[in-house]
Amino acid sequence: MKELPIVLAVVFVVLLLLEVGLRSRFGFGNPLIYVADAEIGYLLAPNQRTRRFGNRIEINEYSMRGEQISPTRKESTLRVLLLGDSIANGGWWTDRAEILSAMMVSQLKATIAKDEFTEVEVLNASANSWGPRNELAYLKRFGTFGAQVVVLLINTDDLFATAPSSVQVGRDRNYPAKKPMLALQEVFTRYVLPAPNIPELATLNQEPGDRVGFNLAAIGEIQAIAKSNNIKFLLAMTPLLREVGLPGPRDYEIKERQRLTEFTTSKQIVYLDFLPVFNSAESKESLYRDHIHLSYQGNWQVSQAITQSIGQLLELKSSAITDREEKLG
């Protein structure tokens, strides 16, 4: 029995070192937490900062991924409001410097004439698994923040997104409502214990009625809000990896994709469909990190096309033209 205190001390030291390592190296014990919301469904809790697997993540006071902002725009600032799901958000797997909104800022700064705007901001209002109805509810709650352009980024699955709900908050391990006491506790809950059963999710996924129609209507409402505030509106959709190349989208997806195209035409919505863009890429797999989320290369292609469209919508003079004028002048 004399060895028992020694054994316990060794176990304690090992667990302590493991706890410190999991926190410092991987960021376990400090996950992003969510808050339930009756209209939006859920939001990333405001004013959070963490580092997961080396990737820096910051959530501001408006539950956006990014640094703190002023609710009003300066006259000299070009401000874009990006609405989206985990593709726009970047999740734990994307560092703050490589999310879509950060790429858009750098690309816009590099292309627009400096005599038009001295600063560029792309506000990233997004959360995992949001659909058009979540994004519409966010816009109704918080407004447009004085943006000159609203960009709604969806993926093919978002056409079939369900109504906003908060049933997963605090129950699904991917939507924690509070911090765990220990990093070891988070690892055990996330990787050892089976995923909890949430019966309400099955009911939610069986939402009756024309789900695609509901989401198209939400997109139309987002456009209407932008139009009423004299804001340009841009809709962009990325495909799932299995849609790129052959055999391409499934029959039901082809049908709803065509419906979306007809809807955007009738509403005169500027629409970027990235399926043809990705189909022309040399290495389609290099654009993705998994079946739906984009890699650095995929983010770059999407952000580049969106920023080009923003320039066209606002009729921005490029910095290249300005440089030539300065040399000639």
C-alpha positions as CSV (number, residue, x, y, z in Angstrom):
1,M,0.0,0.0,0.0
2,K,3.0,2.3,0.3
3,E,3.2,2.5,-3.5
4,L,-0.4,3.8,-3.8
5,P,0.4,7.5,-3.1
6,I,3.2,7.3,-5.6
7,V,1.0,5.7,-8.2
8,L,-1.7,8.3,-7.6
9,A,0.8,11.1,-7.9
10,V,2.2,9.7,-11.2
11,V,-1.4,9.4,-12.6
12,F,-2.2,12.9,-11.4
13,V,1.0,14.3,-13.1
14,V,0.3,12.5,-16.3
15,L,-3.3,13.7,-16.4
16,L,-2.2,17.2,-15.7
17,L,0.4,17.2,-18.5
18,L,-2.2,15.7,-20.8
19,E,-4.7,18.4,-19.8
20,V,-2.2,21.2,-20.4
21,G,-1.1,19.7,-23.7
22,L,-4.7,19.3,-25.0
23,R,-5.4,22.9,-24.1
24,S,-2.2,24.6,-25.4
25,R,-1.7,22.5,-28.5
26,F,-5.2,21.7,-29.7
27,G,-7.4,24.2,-27.9
28,F,-9.6,21.6,-26.3
29,G,-11.4,22.8,-23.2
30,N,-12.2,26.2,-24.9
31,P,-14.7,25.4,-27.8
32,L,-16.8,28.1,-29.4
33,I,-20.2,28.1,-27.6
34,Y,-23.7,28.8,-29.0
35,V,-26.8,30.5,-27.8
36,A,-30.3,29.6,-28.7
37,D,-32.5,32.2,-30.4
38,A,-36.3,32.0,-31.0
39,E,-36.1,33.5,-34.5
40,I,-32.6,32.8,-35.8
41,G,-32.4,29.3,-34.3
42,Y,-28.9,29.8,-32.8
43,L,-26.0,32.1,-32.9
44,L,-22.3,31.8,-32.0
45,A,-22.2,33.4,-28.5
46,P,-20.8,37.0,-28.8
47,N,-17.3,38.1,-27.7
48,Q,-15.4,34.8,-27.9
49,R,-11.8,34.1,-28.8
50,T,-10.1,30.7,-29.0
51,R,-7.5,28.8,-30.9
52,R,-8.4,25.3,-32.2
53,F,-5.7,23.1,-33.7
54,G,-3.6,26.2,-34.1
55,N,-6.3,28.2,-36.0
56,R,-7.2,31.5,-34.5
57,I,-10.9,32.2,-34.1
58,E,-12.6,35.4,-32.9
59,I,-16.3,36.1,-32.6
60,N,-17.4,39.8,-32.2
61,E,-20.3,41.3,-30.3
62,Y,-22.7,40.7,-33.2
63,S,-21.9,37.0,-33.3
64,M,-19.9,37.5,-36.5
65,R,-16.6,35.8,-37.2
66,G,-14.1,38.6,-37.0
67,E,-12.8,41.5,-35.0
68,Q,-14.9,44.1,-33.2
69,I,-16.7,46.5,-35.6
70,S,-18.6,49.8,-35.5
71,P,-22.3,49.3,-36.2
72,T,-22.2,52.3,-38.5
73,R,-19.9,52.6,-41.6
74,K,-17.5,55.4,-42.2
75,E,-18.0,57.4,-45.4
76,S,-14.5,56.4,-46.6
77,T,-15.1,52.7,-46.0
78,L,-16.3,50.0,-48.4
79,R,-18.3,47.6,-46.3
80,V,-19.7,44.2,-47.5
81,L,-22.0,42.0,-45.4
82,L,-21.4,38.3,-46.0
83,L,-24.1,36.0,-44.9
84,G,-23.6,32.2,-44.9
85,D,-23.1,28.9,-43.1
86,S,-19.9,27.0,-42.2
87,I,-18.4,27.6,-45.7
88,A,-18.4,31.4,-45.1
89,N,-17.6,30.9,-41.4
90,G,-14.6,28.7,-42.0
91,G,-15.1,26.7,-38.8
92,W,-12.4,25.5,-36.4
93,W,-10.3,24.3,-39.4
94,T,-9.7,27.7,-40.9
95,D,-7.4,30.4,-39.4
96,R,-8.8,33.9,-39.2
97,A,-6.4,35.0,-42.0
98,E,-7.7,32.4,-44.4
99,I,-11.5,32.7,-44.1
100,L,-13.5,33.9,-47.1
101,S,-14.2,37.3,-45.6
102,A,-10.5,37.9,-44.9
103,M,-9.5,36.9,-48.5
104,M,-12.2,39.2,-49.9
105,V,-10.8,42.1,-47.9
106,S,-7.3,41.6,-49.2
107,Q,-8.5,41.2,-52.8
108,L,-10.8,44.2,-52.7
109,K,-7.9,46.3,-51.2
110,A,-5.7,45.2,-54.0
111,T,-8.1,46.0,-56.8
112,I,-10.2,49.1,-55.9
113,A,-8.9,52.6,-56.4
114,K,-7.7,54.1,-53.2
115,D,-9.3,57.4,-54.0
116,E,-12.7,55.8,-53.8
117,F,-12.3,54.0,-50.4
118,T,-9.5,54.1,-47.9
119,E,-10.7,51.1,-45.9
120,V,-12.4,47.8,-46.7
121,E,-14.5,45.7,-44.4
122,V,-16.2,42.4,-45.0
123,L,-18.5,41.5,-42.1
124,N,-18.9,37.7,-41.7
125,A,-22.3,36.9,-40.3
126,S,-22.4,33.1,-40.4
127,A,-22.7,29.9,-38.4
128,N,-22.6,26.2,-39.0
129,S,-25.6,24.7,-40.8
130,W,-27.4,28.0,-41.2
131,G,-29.8,28.2,-44.2
132,P,-31.5,31.1,-46.0
133,R,-34.1,31.4,-43.3
134,N,-31.5,31.6,-40.5
135,E,-29.7,34.3,-42.4
136,L,-32.9,36.2,-43.1
137,A,-33.7,36.2,-39.4
138,Y,-30.2,37.5,-38.6
139,L,-30.6,40.3,-41.1
140,K,-34.0,41.3,-39.6
141,R,-32.5,41.3,-36.1
142,F,-29.3,43.2,-36.7
143,G,-29.8,45.1,-39.9
144,T,-27.3,45.7,-42.7
145,F,-24.6,47.6,-40.8
146,G,-24.6,50.3,-43.5
147,A,-23.1,47.9,-46.0
148,Q,-23.1,48.8,-49.7
149,V,-23.3,45.2,-50.7
150,V,-24.9,42.1,-49.1
151,V,-23.5,38.8,-50.3
152,L,-25.5,35.6,-49.5
153,L,-23.3,32.5,-49.9
154,I,-25.1,29.2,-49.9
155,N,-24.3,25.6,-51.0
156,T,-26.6,23.1,-52.8
157,D,-27.7,21.5,-49.6
158,D,-29.0,24.9,-48.4
159,L,-31.8,24.8,-50.9
160,F,-33.2,22.0,-48.7
161,A,-32.4,23.6,-45.4
162,T,-35.0,23.3,-42.6
163,A,-36.6,26.1,-40.6
164,P,-34.5,27.7,-37.9
165,S,-34.4,25.7,-34.6
166,S,-32.4,25.6,-31.4
167,V,-33.0,22.0,-30.5
168,Q,-29.3,21.1,-31.0
169,V,-27.9,23.9,-28.8
170,G,-26.4,22.3,-25.6
171,R,-27.4,18.8,-26.7
172,D,-25.4,18.2,-29.9
173,R,-21.7,18.1,-29.1
174,N,-21.0,20.4,-32.1
175,Y,-23.2,23.1,-30.6
176,P,-22.1,23.4,-26.9
177,A,-23.9,25.9,-24.7
178,K,-21.1,26.1,-22.1
179,K,-17.4,25.5,-21.7
180,P,-16.4,22.1,-20.3
181,M,-14.5,22.1,-17.1
182,L,-11.6,20.1,-18.6
183,A,-10.1,19.6,-22.0
184,L,-10.1,15.9,-21.2
185,Q,-13.8,16.1,-20.7
186,E,-14.3,17.6,-24.1
187,V,-12.1,15.0,-25.8
188,F,-14.0,12.2,-24.0
189,T,-17.4,13.6,-24.9
190,R,-16.5,14.4,-28.5
191,Y,-14.5,11.3,-29.5
192,V,-15.3,8.5,-27.0
193,L,-19.0,8.8,-26.0
194,P,-21.6,8.0,-28.7
195,A,-23.4,11.0,-30.2
196,P,-26.5,11.8,-28.2
197,N,-29.9,11.0,-29.7
198,I,-32.0,14.2,-30.3
199,P,-35.5,13.0,-31.4
200,E,-36.6,16.5,-32.2
201,L,-34.0,16.7,-35.0
202,A,-35.7,13.9,-36.9
203,T,-39.0,15.8,-36.7
204,L,-37.3,19.0,-37.9
205,N,-35.7,17.1,-40.9
206,Q,-39.2,16.0,-41.9
207,E,-40.5,19.5,-42.3
208,P,-43.6,19.4,-44.5
209,G,-44.4,21.6,-47.5
210,D,-42.2,23.0,-50.2
211,R,-38.9,23.4,-48.4
212,V,-37.1,24.7,-51.4
213,G,-39.8,27.2,-52.0
214,F,-39.5,28.4,-48.4
215,N,-35.8,29.0,-48.8
216,L,-36.3,30.8,-52.2
217,A,-38.8,33.0,-50.5
218,A,-36.2,33.8,-47.8
219,I,-33.6,34.7,-50.4
220,G,-36.2,37.0,-52.0
221,E,-36.8,38.7,-48.7
222,I,-33.1,39.2,-48.2
223,Q,-32.9,40.8,-51.6
224,A,-35.9,43.0,-50.8
225,I,-34.3,44.2,-47.5
226,A,-31.1,45.1,-49.5
227,K,-33.1,46.9,-52.2
228,S,-35.1,48.9,-49.7
229,N,-31.8,50.1,-48.2
230,N,-30.3,50.9,-51.6
231,I,-27.8,48.0,-51.2
232,K,-26.6,45.8,-54.0
233,F,-27.3,42.1,-53.5
234,L,-25.3,39.1,-54.7
235,L,-26.2,35.5,-54.4
236,A,-23.5,32.8,-54.7
237,M,-23.8,29.0,-54.5
238,T,-21.0,26.4,-54.2
239,P,-21.6,22.8,-55.2
240,L,-20.9,19.7,-53.1
241,L,-17.8,17.8,-54.1
242,R,-19.8,14.9,-55.6
243,E,-21.6,17.3,-57.9
244,V,-18.3,18.4,-59.5
245,G,-17.3,16.4,-62.6
246,L,-19.2,13.3,-63.6
247,P,-21.9,12.1,-63.0
248,G,-22.7,15.6,-61.7
249,P,-25.7,16.6,-59.6
250,R,-28.4,14.2,-58.8
251,D,-31.7,14.5,-60.7
252,Y,-33.6,16.2,-57.9
253,E,-30.7,18.7,-57.5
254,I,-30.7,19.4,-61.2
255,K,-34.4,20.2,-60.9
256,E,-34.0,22.5,-58.0
257,R,-30.9,24.2,-59.4
258,Q,-32.9,25.1,-62.5
259,R,-35.7,26.4,-60.2
260,L,-33.1,28.6,-58.5
261,T,-31.8,29.9,-61.8
262,E,-35.3,30.8,-62.9
263,F,-36.0,32.4,-59.6
264,T,-32.9,34.6,-59.8
265,T,-33.7,35.6,-63.4
266,S,-37.3,36.6,-62.5
267,K,-36.1,38.6,-59.5
268,Q,-33.1,40.1,-61.4
269,I,-30.7,38.7,-58.7
270,V,-27.0,38.7,-59.6
271,Y,-26.2,35.0,-59.2
272,L,-22.9,33.2,-59.2
273,D,-23.1,29.4,-59.7
274,F,-19.7,27.9,-58.9
275,L,-20.5,24.5,-60.4
276,P,-19.3,25.5,-63.9
277,V,-16.3,27.3,-62.3
278,F,-15.3,24.2,-60.3
279,N,-15.9,21.9,-63.3
280,S,-13.3,23.7,-65.2
281,A,-10.6,23.4,-62.5
282,E,-7.7,21.0,-63.2
283,S,-7.9,19.4,-59.8
284,K,-11.4,19.4,-58.4
285,E,-10.4,17.6,-55.2
286,S,-7.9,20.3,-54.4
287,L,-10.8,22.8,-54.0
288,Y,-12.3,20.9,-51.0
289,R,-11.2,19.8,-47.6
290,D,-14.1,17.4,-47.3
291,H,-17.3,16.7,-49.2
292,I,-18.7,20.2,-48.8
293,H,-16.2,22.6,-47.2
294,L,-13.6,24.4,-49.3
295,S,-9.8,24.3,-49.0
296,Y,-7.6,27.3,-49.2
297,Q,-7.6,27.0,-53.0
298,G,-11.4,26.8,-53.1
299,N,-11.8,29.7,-50.8
300,W,-9.5,31.8,-53.0
301,Q,-11.4,31.0,-56.2
302,V,-14.8,31.8,-54.6
303,S,-13.6,35.0,-52.9
304,Q,-11.9,36.2,-56.2
305,A,-15.1,35.7,-58.2
306,I,-17.3,37.4,-55.5
307,T,-14.9,40.4,-55.3
308,Q,-14.9,40.8,-59.1
309,S,-18.7,40.8,-59.0
310,I,-18.8,43.4,-56.2
311,G,-16.5,45.6,-58.3
312,Q,-19.0,45.3,-61.2
313,L,-22.0,45.9,-59.1
314,L,-20.6,49.1,-57.6
315,E,-18.8,50.1,-60.8
316,L,-15.6,50.5,-58.9
317,K,-12.6,51.9,-60.6
318,S,-9.7,49.5,-60.3
319,S,-6.3,50.4,-58.7
320,A,-4.6,49.3,-61.9
321,I,-6.5,52.0,-63.9
322,T,-5.6,54.6,-61.2
323,D,-1.9,53.6,-61.4
324,R,-1.9,54.1,-65.2
325,E,-3.6,57.5,-64.8
326,E,-1.0,58.6,-62.3
327,K,1.8,57.6,-64.6
328,L,0.2,59.4,-67.5
329,G,-0.6,62.5,-65.4
